[in-house]
Amino acid sequence: MPSDSLSPEERRQYDVVYHATKNAIWDVLGTAVYLLFLVFALGITLLGLVFPALGELASGGTNPFVLGVGGVGFLVALIAAHQIYSLSR
């Protein structure tokens, strides 16, 4: 905390820098947490929904429920992959 002997202009500059720094730190942490969430969502979706549906399809099974869940999982995986790509640009 700055000393109380700052002029009003110095106090305003301090407040601007303090808030900009605090917002930048939270933006970086928030983006990192969101990126981790997307990576885990992509992995869980692929391993839990898409690959089992592909295995069912490859073994000759045509269970529409399994294929539908795999299709929805594929869409979720595409959205997560697009968001990861957008964040990494």
HELIX and SHEET records of a PDB file:
HELIX    1   1 PRO A    8  THR A   45  1                                  38    
HELIX    2   2 LEU A   46  VAL A   50  3                                   5    
HELIX    3   3 PHE A   51  ALA A   58  1                                   8    
HELIX    4   4 PRO A   64  SER A   88  1                                  25    
END                                                                             
